[in-house]
């Protein structure tokens, strides 16, 4: 590792959401030297401001692990202006513009295009670097698994010169992602809107294309590996070992004792943001969510596949509608 880098690697799980990132992160944490921390970009709002429950079962600010992280990183969380850092993250996302996220990526790639943006990016990266240092110190880990997923966060971390990034581009069939985005799912926490954002199929398909396309481009510049959600669920030990090896921690499938077939034994950990499966413990049976195949009409499946076809075929998905789908 470059001597200028910190003595750990940051493994970034990247993707669209509704793609199995939380469970994959928790399984990766069973590899020796790995620690999973969930969606780290939400540390300021969901952790410090909302004080959401940690995966260990207590509130974020009462969690001994995150208390140690804050002590190392900032001399205590009381020294952090969480609202200012939340606003700073919003600045990087271009939150107040008509089309946030996509237009932020060129600025992240070439921050000198906007001196103001470059200054905000530098301040935010400095804070993130201190948090990663705190996590490494509190856990003793050599690989930190950050499952924030969204392109702006992943590009932000991947561009930190002192961080050694590794990208896990986790893809799921666009039709499965679209179906998950159509369902009414209660939000966690105390948001004004009680349900997670819902998107029409066409919007989900276009979003699936630009997000995965952005990670394809990033993978040309940083070490990475592509993982299909469906393959991970079918063969978790092999896929986790493959990821760990690609990330510089050679691991044989049989060495991951927490995995037996599709059953994964998960001890409590410290994910404070992510899918509700972060609270599940003990043996967890992995299974592919295929409800979309029989619940999404063929015409809708066809419309999603048409919009997402270039990357669906690239990632090895059959764009034809499922024969069991309603007409």
Secondary structure, DSSP 8 states (H G I E B T S, - for coil): --TTS-SSEEEEEESSSSSSHHHHHHHHTTSTTEEEEE-GGGIIIIIIIT--B-TTSSBGGG-HHHHHHHHHHHSSGGG--HHHHHHHHHHHHTTTSTTTTTTHHHHHH-GGG-HHHHHHHHHHHHHHHHHHHHHHHHH--SEEEEEEE-HHHHHHHHT-TTSEEEEEEEE--HHHHHHHHHS--B-SSS-SSSB-----HHHHHHHHHHHHHHHHHHTTTS-EEEEEHHHHHHSHHHHHHHHHHHTT----GGG-TTEETTEEEE------SS-GGGG--EEEE-----HHHHHS-HHHHHHHHHHHHHHHHHTT---S--TTS--
